Each structure stands twice: as C-alpha cells, then as structure tokens.
Amino acid sequence: MTDMHYKAASYSHVGMVRKINEDACLELTWDGLWAVADGMGGHAAGDYVSSLAVDSLRQLPLLHNLGDVAQAVRDTLTRVNASVRSETSRRGVAMMGSTVVVLAARGARAVGLWAGDSRLYRLRDGQLARLSHDHSYVQELQDSGLLSEAEARVHPRGNIVTRAIGVEEHLDLQTVDLHVAPGDTYLLCSDGLNKTAEDHEIADVLGHADPYQVVRSLVHLGLTRGAPDNITAVVVKANR
C-alpha cells in the first residue's frame, strides 16, 4: 500500500429506541480492511451474528494481493453463514442473521463486498455515489419503479432484506471493483444512518478532513432525527 495512504475511523451507537446494539464494525486500516455488520432486527441474537462476522474477518491474515483478500473475505463469510445456520437450528429459532458490507484496499485498488442493505458510499470531488445496491424488499420495489427513494425510506417493510448472513444456505455476496483516487472518502454504514439522513447531508459531512469527527457527526445527525435503529459508520479517507 505504498502508493496510497489511508486514514479511517469508526463509531457505533445503539440509537434512541433499541435496547441492544446489534451493529458491529471493523476498522483495520493498517491491513486495508473495513466492515459493518447489522444484526437483523426482530430476529434472535442479531448481535451474535454481526459480532461473529466482524470477529471472523478480524482474524484474517495479512494478504498482499487484493484478489486473495477478496476471496478470503468470501470464504470467511461463507463459513460464518454455515455456522449461523447451524446455531439457528441448535437454538430452535426461526432465524438469526446479519447484513454485511466490506471494503478491502491495496494501493489504489479496492473491492467492496456486501449482502443486505448496509451500504458503501464514495465521495469524490464533492459528489456522493452509492457503490452498493441494497438487497431488500423496498429496493426491488424501487427498481421496478413502484416506489420512490423518499417512500422507501419510510416504508413499513423497509427492514426486510433479501440477502444476508444466515438467511439462505448459500451466501451470495455482491462485489464491486474500485479504483481509488487521492482525496476519495468511503463510507460504510448500517441502514440506521441512511434511513435518517439524506444523501446531500451525508455528502456535506463526509467532506470534512478528520475521519473521527466525520463518524461522530454522522451518528449525531442520525440521533437528532430520533435514531429508531442502531447507527454505525466507518469512514475511510485516501491520500497519497
């Protein structure tokens, strides 16, 4: 990672309504690996699943080839998926699950991997782009033209995801390959943030230089809106 320098910070808050924080996050900047997992609300032990996913990623060895890193993330989360499904059966509950979004970077190349509706954004030259595409019921309605983004934000079935750790026997991670430019800012977040803050507000906050202040400000923004869900943000800034 000699040709790109990364700075990052993370922050997670239980929010104003929930009793338990079912979010978990990973900030391994030296290893070029970051993640957010959101235990699925309403299901048994969502915090167990999100923590298991993050802790398992934390154990990955340092690999220098980005393709090897991406494959290691896939293999690790596939094992977590199998473990969660086994534990779900052992406990005799209907479902245990978690969304996940991962960013891995080596030099000026990066890859995003995700399942569910935790998101990956990039701010470049003041323009915010969503790099991930939600695997959710309301996203499918949006894709079909039946729902606007504003309507999706408040839809009563907005918590239903179509892909996540523990949901199906096979974990289907979507990926995006990225070229990192100096000055880029990346945001990984649980849906507790993007359902309370609009994209232009997120972009304004991401423009600040200090990642630690950015994550604190993003979470605070959600809290001022009542924060009905847990809120987690990981911010990664790239510079030469």
WOTA-V329338 format. One record per pair of residues at least 24 apart in sequence whose ideal C-beta (glycine too) atoms are under 10 Angstrom apart, sorted by sequence separation. I is the first residue (numbers start at 1). J is the second residue. If there is no record, write none. Layout:
{{I J} {I J}}
This chain:
{{5 29} {6 30} {8 32} {10 34} {12 36} {22 46} {23 47} {24 48} {33 57} {53 77} {56 80} {134 158} {136 160} {137 161} {185 209} {187 211} {194 218} {197 221} {201 225} {211 235} {8 33} {10 35} {20 45} {21 46} {22 47} {24 49} {25 50} {33 58} {55 80} {77 102} {136 161} {137 162} {193 218} {196 221} {197 222} {210 235} {211 236} {6 32} {8 34} {10 36} {20 46} {21 47} {22 48} {24 50} {31 57} {54 80} {76 102} {135 161} {136 162} {185 211} {189 215} {193 219} {196 222} {211 237} {20 47} {22 49} {23 50} {24 51} {26 53} {27 54} {31 58} {33 60} {52 79} {53 80} {56 83} {73 100} {134 161} {135 162} {136 163} {187 214} {192 219} {195 222} {196 223} {197 224} {206 233} {208 235} {210 237} {1 29} {4 32} {6 34} {22 50} {23 51} {24 52} {26 54} {52 80} {53 81} {74 102} {103 131} {134 162} {135 163} {136 164} {187 215} {193 221} {194 222} {196 224} {197 225} {205 233} {209 237} {1 30} {21 50} {22 51} {24 53} {25 54} {26 55} {28 57} {31 60} {33 62} {73 102} {103 132} {134 163} {135 164} {185 214} {189 218} {193 222} {196 225} {206 235} {208 237} {1 31} {24 54} {26 56} {28 58} {31 61} {32 62} {33 63} {53 83} {73 103} {101 131} {161 191} {189 219} {192 222} {195 225} {196 226} {205 235} {209 239} {1 32} {23 54} {24 55} {26 57} {27 58} {31 62} {32 63} {49 80} {52 83} {53 84} {73 104} {101 132} {187 218} {192 223} {196 227} {202 233} {206 237} {26 58} {28 60} {30 62} {31 63} {32 64} {49 81} {52 84} {70 102} {72 104} {135 167} {159 191} {190 222} {193 225} {195 227} {196 228} {24 57} {69 102} {158 191} {189 222} {195 228} {196 229} {26 60} {28 62} {32 66} {49 83} {70 104} {81 115} {193 227} {195 229} {197 231} {49 84} {52 87} {69 104} {99 134} {192 227} {196 231} {33 69} {48 84} {68 104} {69 105} {70 106} {77 113} {99 135} {159 195} {192 228} {193 229} {195 231} {197 233} {32 69} {67 104} {69 106} {99 136} {135 172} {158 195} {192 229} {193 230} {194 231} {31 69} {35 73} {49 87} {66 104} {68 106} {73 111} {77 115} {135 173} {153 191} {191 229} {192 230} {193 231} {33 72} {45 84} {48 87} {49 88} {66 105} {67 106} {74 113} {135 174} {190 229} {191 230} {192 231} {193 232} {194 233} {33 73} {37 77} {66 106} {70 110} {73 113} {155 195} {190 230} {191 231} {192 232} {193 233} {63 104} {65 106} {66 107} {69 110} {70 111} {117 158} {133 174} {153 194} {154 195} {190 231} {191 232} {192 233} {35 77} {45 87} {64 106} {67 109} {69 111} {70 112} {117 159} {132 174} {153 195} {189 231} {190 232} {37 80} {44 87} {45 88} {48 91} {57 100} {63 106} {64 107} {66 109} {70 113} {117 160} {118 161} {132 175} {133 176} {152 195} {153 196} {189 232} {190 233} {44 88} {52 96} {54 98} {60 104} {66 110} {67 111} {69 113} {117 161} {132 176} {188 232} {189 233} {190 234} {43 88} {53 98} {57 102} {66 111} {116 161} {117 162} {131 176} {149 194} {153 198} {188 233} {189 234} {45 91} {49 95} {52 98} {53 99} {54 100} {115 161} {116 162} {117 163} {118 164} {187 233} {188 234} {189 235} {44 91} {49 96} {50 97} {51 98} {53 100} {57 104} {115 162} {116 163} {117 164} {131 178} {187 234} {188 235} {44 92} {45 93} {48 96} {49 97} {50 98} {54 102} {115 163} {116 164} {150 198} {186 234} {187 235} {188 236} {44 93} {46 95} {47 96} {49 98} {50 99} {53 102} {114 163} {115 164} {116 165} {149 198} {186 235} {187 236} {43 93} {44 94} {45 95} {46 96} {48 98} {49 99} {50 100} {114 164} {115 165} {149 199} {185 235} {186 236} {43 94} {44 95} {45 96} {46 97} {47 98} {49 100} {115 166} {116 167} {185 236} {186 237} {42 94} {43 95} {44 96} {45 97} {46 98} {115 167} {184 236} {185 237} {186 238} {42 95} {43 96} {44 97} {45 98} {46 99} {115 168} {184 237} {185 238} {43 97} {122 176} {183 237} {184 238} {40 95} {42 97} {43 98} {131 186} {136 191} {182 237} {183 238} {184 239} {40 96} {41 97} {115 171} {120 176} {122 178} {124 180} {125 181} {131 187} {132 188} {180 236} {182 238} {183 239} {39 96} {40 97} {115 172} {116 173} {124 181} {126 183} {128 185} {130 187} {131 188} {134 191} {181 238} {182 239} {183 240} {39 97} {40 98} {115 173} {116 174} {120 178} {122 180} {125 183} {180 238} {181 239} {182 240} {38 97} {39 98} {40 99} {114 173} {115 174} {122 181} {124 183} {125 184} {128 187} {180 239} {181 240} {38 98} {39 99} {113 173} {114 174} {123 183} {124 184} {134 194} {37 98} {38 99} {112 173} {113 174} {114 175} {123 184} {124 185} {36 98} {37 99} {38 100} {53 115} {99 161} {112 174} {113 175} {114 176} {122 184} {123 185} {124 186} {1 64} {36 99} {37 100} {38 101} {98 161} {100 163} {112 175} {113 176} {122 185} {123 186} {36 100} {37 101} {97 161} {99 163} {100 164} {111 175} {112 176} {121 185} {122 186} {123 187} {130 194} {35 100} {36 101} {37 102} {99 164} {100 165} {111 176} {112 177} {121 186} {122 187} {35 101} {36 102} {97 163} {98 164} {99 165} {110 176} {111 177} {112 178} {120 186} {121 187} {34 101} {35 102} {36 103} {97 164} {98 165} {110 177} {111 178} {120 187} {121 188} {34 102} {35 103} {50 118} {97 165} {98 166} {99 167} {109 177} {110 178} {119 187} {120 188} {121 189} {33 102} {34 103} {35 104} {95 164} {96 165} {97 166} {98 167} {109 178} {110 179} {119 188} {120 189} {130 199} {33 103} {34 104} {96 166} {97 167} {108 178} {109 179} {110 180} {118 188} {119 189} {129 199} {159 229} {32 103} {33 104} {34 105} {95 166} {96 167} {97 168} {100 171} {102 173} {108 179} {109 180} {118 189} {119 190} {128 199} {158 229} {32 104} {33 105} {95 167} {101 173} {108 180} {118 190} {119 191} {121 193} {128 200} {130 202} {31 104} {32 105} {100 173} {101 174} {102 175} {103 176} {105 178} {107 180} {108 181} {117 190} {118 191} {121 194} {128 201} {24 98} {26 100} {31 105} {32 106} {104 178} {106 180} {108 182} {110 184} {112 186} {114 188} {116 190} {117 191} {118 192} {119 193} {128 202} {129 203} {23 98} {31 106} {32 107} {103 178} {105 180} {116 191} {118 193} {119 194} {128 203} {22 98} {23 99} {24 100} {25 101} {26 102} {28 104} {29 105} {34 110} {40 116} {108 184} {110 186} {112 188} {118 194} {127 203} {128 204} {26 103} {32 109} {103 180} {117 194} {126 203} {32 110} {34 112} {35 113} {36 114} {37 115} {38 116} {88 166} {117 195} {121 199} {126 204} {128 206} {35 114} {37 116} {38 117} {87 166} {105 184} {123 202} {128 207} {38 118} {84 164} {85 165} {86 166} {123 203} {126 206} {37 118} {84 165} {85 166} {105 186} {121 202} {123 204} {126 207} {36 118} {83 165} {84 166} {85 167} {121 203} {123 205} {35 118} {36 119} {81 164} {82 165} {83 166} {84 167} {85 168} {103 186} {119 202} {123 206} {36 120} {81 165} {82 166} {85 169} {103 187} {122 206} {123 207} {80 165} {81 166} {103 188} {121 206} {34 120} {80 166} {81 167} {85 171} {101 187} {102 188} {78 165} {81 168} {82 169} {84 171} {101 188} {77 165} {81 169} {82 170} {100 188} {101 189} {81 170} {82 171} {101 190} {81 171} {80 171} {81 172} {99 190} {123 214} {78 170} {79 171} {81 173} {98 190} {99 191} {25 118} {78 171} {77 171} {8 103} {23 118} {78 173} {77 173} {6 103} {8 105} {74 171} {6 105} {74 173} {73 173} {4 105} {74 175} {4 106} {73 175} {3 106} {4 107} {70 173} {1 105} {3 107} {4 108} {6 110} {1 106} {2 107} {3 108} {4 109} {70 175} {1 107} {3 109} {4 110} {1 108} {70 177} {1 109} {67 177} {66 177} {53 165} {66 178} {123 235} {52 165} {53 166} {52 166} {118 232} {120 234} {121 235} {122 236} {123 237} {124 238} {49 164} {50 165} {49 165} {122 238} {42 159} {49 166} {41 159} {42 160} {46 164} {40 159} {40 160} {46 166} {40 161} {43 164} {45 166} {38 161} {43 166} {40 164} {43 167} {39 164} {40 165} {38 164} {39 165} {40 166} {110 236} {37 164} {39 166} {40 167} {37 165} {110 238} {108 238} {103 234} {105 236} {107 238} {108 240} {101 234} {103 236} {105 238} {50 190} {41 191} {36 187} {37 188} {38 189} {39 190} {41 192} {34 186} {36 188} {38 190} {34 187} {35 188} {36 189} {37 190} {38 191} {34 188} {36 190} {38 192} {36 191} {36 193} {27 188} {26 188} {25 188} {25 189} {25 190} {23 189} {24 190} {23 190} {22 190} {23 191} {21 190} {23 192} {22 192} {21 192} {6 180} {18 192} {15 190} {4 180} {3 180} {4 181} {5 182} {15 192} {4 182} {6 184} {7 185} {8 186} {10 188} {12 190} {14 192} {3 182} {13 192} {4 184} {6 186} {8 188} {12 192} {13 193} {50 230} {15 196} {29 211} {50 232} {47 230} {27 211} {46 230} {41 228} {27 215} {41 229} {41 230} {25 215} {38 229} {39 230} {38 230} {38 231} {38 232} {37 232} {36 232} {36 233} {36 234} {35 234} {11 211} {34 234} {9 210} {10 211} {11 212} {34 235} {7 209} {9 211} {10 212} {34 236} {7 210} {8 211} {9 212} {11 214} {12 215} {13 216} {7 211} {8 212} {9 213} {11 215} {15 219} {32 236} {6 211} {7 212} {9 214} {10 215} {11 216} {29 234} {8 214} {9 215} {11 217} {13 219} {16 222} {23 229} {24 230} {8 215} {9 216} {11 218} {12 219} {13 220} {15 222} {16 223} {22 229} {23 230} {25 232} {27 234} {29 236} {11 219} {15 223} {16 224} {21 229} {22 230} {23 231} {24 232} {25 233} {26 234} {27 235} {29 237} {11 220} {13 222} {16 225} {17 226} {18 227} {21 230} {23 232} {25 234} {27 236} {13 223} {16 226} {17 227} {18 228} {20 230} {21 231} {22 232} {23 233} {15 226} {16 227} {17 228} {18 229} {21 232} {15 227} {16 228} {17 229} {18 230} {14 227} {15 228} {16 229} {17 230} {18 231} {13 227} {15 229} {14 229} {15 230} {16 231} {14 230} {15 231} {13 230} {14 231} {15 232} {12 230} {13 231} {12 231} {13 232} {11 231} {12 232} {13 233} {11 232} {12 233} {10 232} {11 233} {12 234} {10 233} {11 234} {9 233} {10 234} {11 235} {9 234} {10 235} {8 234} {9 235} {10 236} {8 235} {9 236} {7 235} {8 236} {9 237} {7 236} {8 237} {6 236} {7 237} {8 238} {6 237} {7 238} {5 237} {6 238} {7 239} {5 238} {6 239} {4 238} {5 239} {4 239} {5 240} {4 240} {3 240} {2 240}}
